[in-house]
Amino acid sequence: MKNEDFRLVGHQFVDWIADYFKNVEKFPVLSPLEPGDVKKNISAVPPARGEAMEGIFRDFERVLLPGISHWQHPGWFAYFPANNSPASVLGEFLTAGLGAQCMVWQTSPAAAELEEVVLDWLRQMTGLPENFSGVIQDTASTATLCALLSARERSTGFASNEAGLQAPLTVYASEEAHSSVDKGVKIAGFGSKNFRRLPTDERFALIPEKLEEAMTRDRDAGFVPACVVATVGTTSSGAIDPLRAVGEICRKHGTWFHVDAAWAGTAALLPEKRWILDGVELADSFVFNPHKWMVTNFDCSAYFVKDPATLVRTFEIHPEYLKTGVDAKVKNYRDWGIQLGRRFRALKLWFVIRSYGVEGLQAMVREHLRLAALVKDWVEGDGRFELLAPVDLGLVCFRLDDGREESGLNELNRRLLERVNASGRVFLTHTTLRGKYTIRLVVGQRTTEERHVRGAWDIISAAAGDVLKT
């Protein structure tokens, strides 16, 4: 494609995205296609000759768009949000156009230095301690793996990087912690047998006394407690682990303390919600995802560490072809994580923060919390429903309960969720809490307004009446 053709088509694409932002509510929030529906309309062999962009885009609309579930739909109440915003998309557009490979300072000084500044903006915005330094990872899963690897190396005096894991190291998290911890434990070489899932209290938060007992028992048995992962805003229930108590235990045992606040960390933009991070100054590492609730399109995960030297020593490599004359004066972020090649993710984050301002982002989060509180009130005010977890932020966990036995209630709520999602206007997901089939409604999509939340509750209420009749 020639530059002049790109200019014309590029304008058309921008117009299409702008129209999509305006009309996204008109799409069914969840794709109605069946498995294989997309593949059967795509050639099984690649084209021998180049095709006109007009035809390619036509097939995008005809073949692919019907297979898209619309995460930016105001009726998206599923999982956790994966937001974007006009500012973020424009930043991403420039990133793609520049095509910069930002592995070291010299390959893009602006990328390296902007990342350093913008991550410190985030630190200030969320009230993190001044001695935390940040880097952008792709996801919280990768950040947790970085924490586990750093914990492994510190626990073994960096011998594991040289000789492989020799000592029996243990990792701890609550039974509600994200599955990425399990995956990270396997990848980092700890072994699944050495991962301790600990019980939770009535609020689904980790019980510090159980952690202390497990770590002491392991140490007495010859294990080395290497890492504890606490969660602020668990996926199933939104639970908030007691960071201060956990941090004190980690300090006592010399154990790496990682805090996963992937979704909920954005709430710390609000001074009145900073209590969720009480004790975070005791952590060795902390992560939250602007690509969830802070309207910065995927992927953009903010990872902070108290001791960058440990992180860098865990990951650094020094091949001759990557050495530059300024290495001693700058941050080469290739040594701050797993990836060597790095995208210019800081650009879209810079666009978002400057476009909204701190006050604009705070106003959005406050509104989402207000709307979630409305749903909580509706659940508690309707005798047919039961609230299953505290609503501290934007996640509401509930179920329909007509008094039948537990297995019957699980099936009843499974049918309720299917009926709600079949409307095409909203999409909710489920989990299980203490064996109870639980419906999750998360308020956090940028475009969601009170009318959408009220509409969702009307759908839920009507569907509840229908399933109770059958």
C-alpha positions as CSV (number, residue, x, y, z in Angstrom):
1,M,0.0,0.0,0.0
2,K,1.3,3.4,-1.0
3,N,1.5,6.3,1.5
4,E,-1.2,8.2,-0.3
5,D,-3.5,5.2,-0.2
6,F,-2.8,4.7,3.5
7,R,-3.8,8.3,4.2
8,L,-7.2,7.8,2.6
9,V,-7.9,4.4,4.1
10,G,-6.5,5.5,7.5
11,H,-9.1,8.3,7.7
12,Q,-11.8,5.8,6.9
13,F,-10.5,3.5,9.7
14,V,-10.5,6.4,12.2
15,D,-14.0,7.3,11.2
16,W,-15.1,3.7,11.7
17,I,-13.6,3.6,15.2
18,A,-15.3,6.9,16.1
19,D,-18.7,5.5,14.8
20,Y,-18.1,2.3,16.8
21,F,-17.6,4.3,20.0
22,K,-20.9,6.0,19.3
23,N,-22.9,2.9,18.3
24,V,-21.3,0.1,20.4
25,E,-24.5,-0.1,22.5
26,K,-26.4,-1.3,19.3
27,F,-24.4,-4.5,19.1
28,P,-25.3,-7.6,21.1
29,V,-22.8,-7.5,23.9
30,L,-21.9,-11.2,23.6
31,S,-21.2,-12.7,20.2
32,P,-24.0,-15.1,19.2
33,L,-21.8,-17.3,16.9
34,E,-21.2,-21.0,17.4
35,P,-17.7,-22.6,17.4
36,G,-16.4,-22.8,13.8
37,D,-18.7,-20.1,12.4
38,V,-15.8,-17.7,11.8
39,K,-13.3,-20.2,10.5
40,K,-15.6,-21.6,7.8
41,N,-15.8,-18.1,6.2
42,I,-12.0,-17.7,6.1
43,S,-9.8,-19.2,3.4
44,A,-7.8,-22.2,4.7
45,V,-4.8,-21.2,2.5
46,P,-3.1,-17.8,2.4
47,P,-3.6,-15.5,-0.7
48,A,-0.9,-15.7,-3.4
49,R,-1.3,-12.1,-4.3
50,G,-2.0,-9.0,-2.3
51,E,-5.6,-7.8,-2.0
52,A,-7.1,-4.4,-1.9
53,M,-7.7,-3.0,1.6
54,E,-11.3,-2.3,0.7
55,G,-12.0,-6.0,0.3
56,I,-10.1,-6.9,3.4
57,F,-12.0,-4.4,5.5
58,R,-15.3,-5.6,4.0
59,D,-14.5,-9.1,5.2
60,F,-13.6,-7.7,8.6
61,E,-17.1,-6.4,8.9
62,R,-18.8,-9.4,7.3
63,V,-16.8,-12.3,8.9
64,L,-15.0,-11.1,12.0
65,L,-17.3,-8.4,13.6
66,P,-20.1,-10.8,14.2
67,G,-17.7,-12.9,16.2
68,I,-16.6,-10.1,18.5
69,S,-17.8,-9.9,22.1
70,H,-18.0,-6.2,22.8
71,W,-16.0,-5.4,25.9
72,Q,-16.6,-1.7,25.4
73,H,-20.4,-2.2,25.5
74,P,-22.1,-0.4,28.4
75,G,-23.9,-3.7,29.2
76,W,-20.6,-5.4,29.9
77,F,-20.7,-6.5,33.5
78,A,-18.6,-9.7,33.1
79,Y,-15.2,-10.7,34.4
80,F,-13.5,-7.4,35.1
81,P,-13.5,-4.5,32.6
82,A,-10.9,-4.2,29.8
83,N,-11.5,-0.6,29.1
84,N,-10.3,1.7,26.4
85,S,-10.9,5.4,25.7
86,P,-10.5,7.8,22.8
87,A,-7.3,9.1,24.3
88,S,-5.9,5.7,24.8
89,V,-6.8,4.5,21.2
90,L,-5.1,7.6,19.7
91,G,-2.0,6.9,21.7
92,E,-2.0,3.3,20.6
93,F,-2.5,4.5,17.0
94,L,0.7,6.6,17.2
95,T,2.5,3.7,18.9
96,A,1.7,1.4,16.0
97,G,2.6,4.0,13.5
98,L,6.0,4.7,15.1
99,G,6.8,1.0,15.3
100,A,9.4,1.7,17.9
101,Q,11.2,-1.2,19.7
102,C,11.8,0.1,23.2
103,M,14.1,-2.5,24.7
104,V,16.9,-0.1,25.8
105,W,17.1,3.6,26.3
106,Q,19.1,4.2,23.1
107,T,16.5,2.5,20.9
108,S,13.9,5.1,22.0
109,P,15.0,7.6,24.7
110,A,11.5,9.1,24.8
111,A,9.9,5.8,25.5
112,A,12.2,4.9,28.3
113,E,12.1,8.3,30.0
114,L,8.3,8.8,29.5
115,E,7.7,5.3,31.1
116,E,9.8,6.4,34.1
117,V,7.9,9.6,34.6
118,V,4.4,8.2,34.0
119,L,4.9,5.3,36.3
120,D,5.9,7.8,39.0
121,W,2.7,9.7,38.2
122,L,0.8,6.5,38.9
123,R,2.7,6.0,42.1
124,Q,1.7,9.5,43.3
125,M,-1.9,9.1,42.1
126,T,-2.4,5.8,44.1
127,G,-0.5,6.9,47.2
128,L,2.3,4.3,46.9
129,P,5.5,5.0,48.9
130,E,8.2,7.2,47.4
131,N,10.7,4.3,47.4
132,F,8.7,2.3,44.9
133,S,10.0,2.3,41.3
134,G,7.7,1.3,38.4
135,V,7.8,-0.5,35.1
136,I,5.1,-1.4,32.6
137,Q,4.6,-5.1,32.1
138,D,2.0,-6.6,29.6
139,T,-0.2,-8.2,32.2
140,A,-0.5,-8.8,36.0
141,S,0.2,-12.4,35.3
142,T,3.6,-11.5,34.0
143,A,4.2,-9.1,36.9
144,T,3.4,-11.9,39.4
145,L,5.8,-14.2,37.6
146,C,8.5,-11.4,37.9
147,A,7.8,-11.2,41.6
148,L,8.1,-15.0,42.0
149,L,11.3,-15.1,40.1
150,S,12.7,-12.2,42.1
151,A,11.6,-14.0,45.3
152,R,13.3,-17.2,44.2
153,E,16.6,-15.5,43.5
154,R,16.7,-13.4,46.7
155,S,15.8,-16.6,48.7
156,T,18.7,-18.5,47.1
157,G,21.3,-15.7,47.0
158,F,20.8,-15.7,43.2
159,A,22.2,-19.2,43.0
160,S,19.1,-20.5,41.2
161,N,19.9,-18.4,38.1
162,E,23.3,-20.1,38.0
163,A,22.6,-23.7,39.0
164,G,18.9,-24.1,38.9
165,L,16.5,-24.4,41.8
166,Q,18.2,-26.6,44.5
167,A,16.4,-25.5,47.8
168,P,12.8,-26.5,48.6
169,L,11.1,-23.1,48.4
170,T,7.4,-22.5,49.2
171,V,4.9,-19.9,48.0
172,Y,1.7,-18.8,49.8
173,A,-1.6,-17.2,48.7
174,S,-5.2,-17.4,49.7
175,E,-7.6,-19.9,48.3
176,E,-9.2,-16.9,46.4
177,A,-6.0,-15.7,44.8
178,H,-5.8,-15.6,41.0
179,S,-4.9,-18.7,39.0
180,S,-1.9,-16.8,37.5
181,V,-0.2,-17.5,40.8
182,D,-0.5,-21.2,40.2
183,K,0.9,-20.8,36.7
184,G,3.7,-18.6,37.9
185,V,4.7,-21.1,40.6
186,K,5.0,-23.8,37.9
187,I,7.0,-21.7,35.5
188,A,9.3,-20.3,38.1
189,G,10.2,-23.9,39.1
190,F,8.9,-23.9,42.7
191,G,6.7,-26.9,41.9
192,S,3.0,-27.1,42.5
193,K,3.5,-29.2,45.6
194,N,5.2,-26.3,47.2
195,F,2.4,-23.9,46.7
196,R,0.2,-23.4,49.8
197,R,-3.4,-22.2,49.2
198,L,-4.6,-20.9,52.6
199,P,-8.1,-20.6,54.0
200,T,-10.1,-17.3,54.1
201,D,-12.4,-15.6,56.6
202,E,-16.0,-14.7,56.3
203,R,-15.1,-11.9,53.9
204,F,-13.0,-14.3,51.7
205,A,-9.8,-12.6,52.8
206,L,-6.6,-14.4,53.7
207,I,-6.3,-15.3,57.5
208,P,-2.9,-14.0,58.8
209,E,-2.8,-16.6,61.6
210,K,-3.1,-19.4,59.0
211,L,-0.3,-17.9,57.0
212,E,1.9,-17.7,60.1
213,E,1.1,-21.3,61.0
214,A,1.9,-22.6,57.5
215,M,5.2,-20.7,57.2
216,T,6.4,-21.8,60.6
217,R,5.4,-25.4,59.9
218,D,7.3,-25.3,56.5
219,R,10.4,-23.7,58.0
220,D,10.5,-26.3,60.7
221,A,10.2,-29.0,58.0
222,G,13.2,-27.6,56.2
223,F,11.5,-25.5,53.5
224,V,12.3,-21.9,52.8
225,P,9.2,-19.6,52.6
226,A,10.1,-17.6,49.6
227,C,7.0,-15.6,48.5
228,V,3.6,-14.6,49.7
229,V,1.1,-13.2,47.2
230,A,-1.7,-11.1,48.8
231,T,-4.6,-9.9,46.7
232,V,-6.5,-6.7,46.8
233,G,-9.7,-7.4,44.9
234,T,-9.9,-11.1,44.3
235,T,-11.6,-12.2,41.0
236,S,-14.4,-14.3,42.6
237,S,-15.4,-12.0,45.4
238,G,-13.5,-8.8,45.4
239,A,-11.9,-9.7,48.7
240,I,-9.1,-7.6,50.1
241,D,-6.4,-9.4,52.0
242,P,-5.0,-7.7,55.2
243,L,-1.8,-6.3,53.8
244,R,-0.3,-4.9,57.0
245,A,-0.7,-8.2,59.0
246,V,0.6,-10.2,56.0
247,G,3.5,-7.8,55.5
248,E,4.6,-8.1,59.2
249,I,4.6,-11.9,58.9
250,C,6.7,-11.7,55.7
251,R,9.1,-9.3,57.4
252,K,9.5,-11.7,60.3
253,H,10.3,-14.6,58.0
254,G,12.4,-12.6,55.4
255,T,9.9,-13.5,52.7
256,W,9.2,-11.6,49.5
257,F,5.8,-10.0,49.7
258,H,3.9,-9.4,46.5
259,V,0.6,-7.5,46.2
260,D,-1.8,-8.3,43.3
261,A,-4.2,-5.4,42.9
262,A,-4.8,-5.9,39.1
263,W,-8.4,-4.7,39.1
264,A,-8.9,-3.0,42.4
265,G,-5.7,-0.9,42.4
266,T,-7.4,1.8,40.3
267,A,-9.7,2.5,43.3
268,A,-6.7,3.8,45.2
269,L,-7.0,6.9,42.9
270,L,-9.6,7.9,45.5
271,P,-8.2,9.1,48.8
272,E,-11.3,7.6,50.6
273,K,-10.4,4.2,49.2
274,R,-6.7,4.2,50.0
275,W,-7.5,1.9,53.0
276,I,-7.5,-1.0,50.6
277,L,-3.7,-0.5,50.4
278,D,-3.1,-0.1,54.1
279,G,0.3,-1.8,54.8
280,V,1.5,-1.7,51.1
281,E,4.7,0.0,52.3
282,L,5.7,-3.5,53.6
283,A,5.4,-5.0,50.2
284,D,8.4,-5.8,48.0
285,S,6.3,-5.6,44.8
286,F,2.9,-4.4,43.8
287,V,0.9,-4.5,40.5
288,F,-2.3,-3.0,39.1
289,N,-3.6,-2.8,35.6
290,P,-4.6,0.5,34.0
291,H,-5.9,-1.6,31.2
292,K,-8.7,-2.8,33.4
293,W,-10.4,0.1,35.2
294,M,-8.3,3.1,34.2
295,V,-9.5,3.3,30.5
296,T,-6.1,2.5,29.0
297,N,-6.5,-0.2,26.4
298,F,-4.9,-3.6,26.8
299,D,-2.1,-4.2,27.4
300,C,-0.7,-2.0,30.2
301,S,0.2,-3.4,33.6
302,A,1.9,-1.2,36.2
303,Y,4.5,-3.1,38.3
304,F,6.2,-1.5,41.2
305,V,9.2,-2.7,43.2
306,K,10.9,-1.5,46.3
307,D,14.3,-2.9,45.4
308,P,14.9,-2.5,41.6
309,A,18.4,-3.9,42.0
310,T,17.0,-7.4,42.9
311,L,14.6,-7.2,39.9
312,V,17.4,-6.2,37.5
313,R,19.8,-8.8,38.9
314,T,17.2,-11.5,38.3
315,F,16.7,-10.6,34.7
316,E,19.7,-8.7,33.4
317,I,21.8,-10.0,30.5
318,H,24.8,-8.4,28.9
319,P,25.4,-9.5,25.3
320,E,27.8,-7.3,23.4
321,Y,25.2,-6.4,20.8
322,L,23.0,-4.8,23.5
323,K,25.6,-2.7,25.2
324,T,25.6,1.1,24.8
325,G,27.7,3.9,26.0
326,V,25.0,5.3,28.3
327,D,23.9,2.1,30.1
328,A,25.3,3.3,33.4
329,K,23.2,6.5,33.3
330,V,19.8,5.2,32.3
331,K,17.1,2.6,32.9
332,N,17.2,-0.1,30.3
333,Y,13.8,-1.7,30.9
334,R,14.7,-4.9,29.1
335,D,16.3,-5.8,32.4
336,W,13.1,-5.1,34.4
337,G,11.2,-8.1,33.2
338,I,10.9,-11.1,31.0
339,Q,10.6,-9.4,27.6
340,L,13.5,-8.1,25.7
341,G,11.4,-6.5,23.0
342,R,9.1,-3.9,24.5
343,R,6.2,-1.8,23.1
344,F,5.9,1.9,23.7
345,R,3.0,1.4,26.2
346,A,3.8,4.5,28.2
347,L,2.5,6.7,25.4
348,K,-1.2,5.7,25.6
349,L,-1.0,5.9,29.4
350,W,0.4,9.5,29.1
351,F,-2.4,10.4,26.8
352,V,-5.0,9.0,29.2
353,I,-3.7,10.7,32.3
354,R,-3.3,14.1,30.5
355,S,-6.7,13.8,28.8
356,Y,-8.7,13.0,31.9
357,G,-6.6,14.5,34.6
358,V,-6.5,12.9,38.0
359,E,-9.9,14.5,38.9
360,G,-11.5,13.2,35.8
361,L,-10.4,9.6,36.5
362,Q,-11.4,9.9,40.1
363,A,-14.9,11.1,39.1
364,M,-15.3,8.1,36.8
365,V,-14.3,5.6,39.5
366,R,-16.6,7.3,42.1
367,E,-19.5,7.0,39.7
368,H,-18.8,3.3,39.1
369,L,-18.7,2.7,42.9
370,R,-22.0,4.6,43.3
371,L,-23.7,2.4,40.6
372,A,-22.4,-0.8,42.2
373,A,-23.8,0.4,45.6
374,L,-27.2,0.8,43.8
375,V,-27.1,-2.9,42.7
376,K,-26.1,-4.0,46.2
377,D,-29.2,-2.1,47.6
378,W,-31.4,-3.7,45.0
379,V,-30.2,-7.2,45.8
380,E,-30.6,-6.7,49.5
381,G,-34.1,-5.1,49.0
382,D,-35.4,-8.0,46.9
383,G,-36.3,-11.0,49.1
384,R,-35.7,-13.4,46.2
385,F,-32.0,-12.7,46.2
386,E,-29.0,-13.2,48.5
387,L,-25.8,-11.1,48.6
388,L,-22.9,-13.5,48.8
389,A,-19.9,-11.2,49.4
390,P,-19.1,-7.7,50.7
391,V,-19.4,-5.0,48.2
392,D,-16.3,-2.8,48.9
393,L,-15.7,-1.7,45.3
394,G,-17.5,-2.4,42.0
395,L,-18.2,-6.1,42.2
396,V,-21.5,-7.4,43.4
397,C,-21.8,-11.2,44.1
398,F,-25.3,-12.6,44.5
399,R,-27.7,-15.4,43.8
400,L,-31.4,-16.2,43.6
401,D,-32.5,-18.1,46.7
402,D,-36.0,-19.6,47.1
403,G,-35.0,-22.0,49.9
404,R,-34.4,-25.2,47.9
405,E,-31.4,-27.4,48.6
406,E,-28.0,-26.3,47.6
407,S,-27.6,-28.3,44.4
408,G,-31.0,-27.1,43.3
409,L,-30.0,-23.5,43.9
410,N,-26.9,-23.9,41.9
411,E,-28.9,-25.2,38.9
412,L,-31.5,-22.4,39.4
413,N,-28.8,-19.7,39.2
414,R,-27.1,-21.3,36.3
415,R,-30.4,-21.1,34.4
416,L,-30.9,-17.5,35.6
417,L,-27.5,-16.4,34.3
418,E,-28.1,-18.1,30.9
419,R,-31.5,-16.4,30.6
420,V,-30.0,-13.0,31.5
421,N,-27.2,-13.3,29.0
422,A,-29.5,-14.5,26.3
423,S,-31.1,-11.1,26.2
424,G,-28.1,-9.8,24.2
425,R,-28.2,-6.5,26.2
426,V,-26.0,-7.5,29.1
427,F,-23.3,-10.0,29.9
428,L,-22.5,-11.3,33.4
429,T,-20.3,-14.2,34.5
430,H,-20.3,-16.6,37.5
431,T,-18.0,-18.1,40.0
432,T,-18.4,-20.3,43.1
433,L,-18.1,-19.1,46.7
434,R,-18.0,-21.8,49.4
435,G,-19.6,-24.2,46.9
436,K,-22.4,-21.7,46.0
437,Y,-23.0,-20.9,42.3
438,T,-22.5,-17.1,42.4
439,I,-23.5,-14.5,39.8
440,R,-21.0,-11.7,39.4
441,L,-21.9,-8.2,38.3
442,V,-19.0,-5.8,37.8
443,V,-19.6,-2.1,37.2
444,G,-16.5,-0.5,35.6
445,Q,-17.0,-0.1,31.9
446,R,-16.3,3.5,30.8
447,T,-19.6,3.9,28.9
448,T,-21.8,2.4,31.6
449,E,-24.4,4.9,33.0
450,E,-27.1,4.5,35.6
451,R,-29.7,3.7,32.9
452,H,-27.6,0.7,31.9
453,V,-27.3,-0.6,35.4
454,R,-31.0,-0.1,36.0
455,G,-31.7,-1.9,32.7
456,A,-29.5,-4.8,33.8
457,W,-31.4,-5.1,37.1
458,D,-34.7,-5.1,35.2
459,I,-33.5,-8.0,33.0
460,I,-32.2,-9.9,36.1
461,S,-35.4,-9.3,38.0
462,A,-37.6,-10.4,35.1
463,A,-35.5,-13.5,34.4
464,A,-35.6,-14.4,38.0
465,G,-39.4,-14.4,37.9
466,D,-39.3,-16.6,34.8
467,V,-37.0,-19.3,36.1
468,L,-38.8,-19.5,39.4
469,K,-41.9,-20.5,37.5
470,T,-40.2,-23.4,35.8
